[in-house]
Amino acid sequence: MDIKSCTIIPVLRKIPYHESTSIVDALYKGGIKAIEITMETQHAEEIIRETLARYEGKMLVGAGTVLTVEDAKRAIKAGAQFLVSPALDIEVLKFAVSQQVLFIPGVLTPSEMLEASKVGANMIKLFPASSVGPSFIKDVKGPLGHIDIMTTGGITKETARSYLDAGATAIGAGSALLKQEYIQRKDWDGLAMEAQSWLEIVSKKIG
């Protein structure tokens, strides 16, 4: 499975460990094929391992908020299939490349995009994406069209499509998708329907 085919990637940040299986099951039921589990989440490595075992070959499982080489080592040991960071750390990027694991560093300028690409990043994370908007992606894809872009930060269900239309490959969706009301009420059907709604909106043909 290629991450480029996974349009919506939910970001699971500080979710309750005892509800993690139910949350992932609901997302999968809603059509999600890739998730990012942030490393500051309690029992993040266990969630990664358990999700991989449960959905082997059916869902890509990555680690988010990978800030150091040590974070990367822990995530890779747990089986993470891709790593995501809010910032560009060359040392972490070089380590991930040496381990042949996809690392998606956070950037916010064309210079950072190019620097990341030169070191070996095939995809970058535009973060926080809402601070620059879809027009930035459209503009930067002209000269830097070889770099795939995942956008994260402040993106809603209503704005997600505009980022993809501008040239983004994937959307990292946080609390706008993983609404606390679903988790607190244990409304797993509601969460599944929310995920499905996101996917339907971004895949809907226009015109």
N, C-alpha and C positions, 0 to 999 in steps of 0.2 A: 504494500500500500504506500502511495506517494503522498506526502503532506500537501503537495500542491493541489491535490484533488479534494482536500478537506477545507471547504470554504469558511466554515464557522468553527473556531476552536475555543470552547469554553475554558476559562481560567478559573481553576478551583483553588481559591485562596482562603486558608484558615477555616476550612470546612470541618465540622465535627467528625472525628474518626469513626465513631459508631454509626454515622449515617452515610459514610463515604460510598459503600456498596450500593445503597438505595439511590443516591444521587447519580452515580455513574450509570446504573441500570436505567434510570429515567432518561438521562441524556441519550443513551444508546437507543432506547425505545423511540425517542424523538427524531432519530436519524443521524445523530452525531457520530463521526468516525475518528475524531482525534480530540484529546483533552490535554490540558497543561496543569500539572499539580505543582503549586509553588513550594519551594523548599523550606519556607518558614512555617508551613502548615505542620501541625503536630502529627507525628507518625507519617510524614510525607513518603519516606522510603517504603514503608509497609504498604501504603495505598498504591504506590507505583507497582510494587511486586504483585499485590493481590489483583489489581486491575489487569495487568499483563497476563496473569494466569487465567483469569476469568474470560478475557476477550482476546486471546491469542489469535492473531491473524485477522481480527475483526475491527480492532481499534488501535490507533497509534497513541502511545502514552508518553508524554514528555514531562520534563521538569522545568518549572519556572523560577524566577528570581534567583538564578544561578549567578552569584556575585564573585566567587573565588574559585581557584583551582580545586580547593578542598570540596566545595559545593559540587563541582562538576564530577569529581571522583566518586562522591557519595551517590550522586544521581545515576551515573553510569553503572556503578556496582549494583544498584537496585534494578537496573535494566532499562532505564529511560532511553527512549528511541530518538529523542531530540531534546535540546537544551535551549532555554530562552532566558535572556537577561534584559533588564531595563536600561542597561548602559553598555558601552563598548569597552571591554577590557581585553587588550591584545594578548596578554598572558593566558587568559582563560580560552580565548579563541584559538590560539596556537595549540593549546593542550587538547581541545576538542578535535581539532583537525588531525592531530597526531593519533587520536583514538578512533578516527574515522566516524565520529558522531556529529550529526548536524547541530551546529550552534547558531542560534538566531540572536545576534546582539542588538541592543536598543540603540538607535541613532535618531538624530533630529536635523542633520544637515547633509547636503550632498558630499561634503568633504569626508564626513564620518562614513557615509555609505561607501564611497570609493576606497577609503582606507580599509574598511572591513572586508570588502571584496578582494582587495589585493592580498590580504592575509589568508583568505580562504573561505570567507562566508558566502554561501550561495543564496542566502536569504537574510534579510534584515528585518528588525522590528521597528516600525516608525512609532515612537513613543515620546510624549503623549500625542497621539494622532489628532485629537480634536483641537489642539492648539495651533495646528497649521492647516487642517482641513483637506478635503479631497483634491482641491486645485493644486496643492503642493505635489501630490503624487503624479498628477497629469503632467505637470511641468518637468519634474525630475526624471520621469520615465523616458523623456525624449533622449537626453544624453546618456542616461544610465539604465537603459532598457534591459540590459542583461542581468540586472539585480532584481530578484523577487522581493516583494514587500509584504510583510504581515503588519497590519495596523492594529494598534491596541491603545486604549485610554480614552474614555469619554464617548465611546461609540454606542449608539442606541440602535434598537431594531429599525427605527425610522430612518436613520442615517447610514446604516451599514451598506446598503446597496450603492449609494453614491461613491463610497470608497472603492468598491469593486469595479464600478463603471469607470472610475478614474485610472484604474490599472493595478490596484492591489490584488495580490494572489489570495490572501486569507485575512480573516478578521478574528482578532483575539477578543472574546466577549466575556466581560467580568460580571459585575453585580447587576447590570442591565438585563442579563439573561438569567443568571443564578440568583434570582430574587429571594431575599431572606424570608419573605412571607411563605414561600413554598417549603423551604427547609424547616422553618419553625412549626408549620402546620403538618409537616410530613406529607405534603400534597404532591406526591410523586407523579401522578397523572397530570397535574397542572404544570409541573416542570417539564415533563415530556412534551406536552402540547406547546409550551413556550419555545422549546428548542425546535420543534417542528415548524412553528410559525416563523422563526428566524430563517430557517432554511428555505421555506416557501417564498418568503419575501425576496431573498437574494437571488433565487433561481427563476423567478417569474419573468416571462418574456414580456418586453415592452413594445407596443406598436404592432 
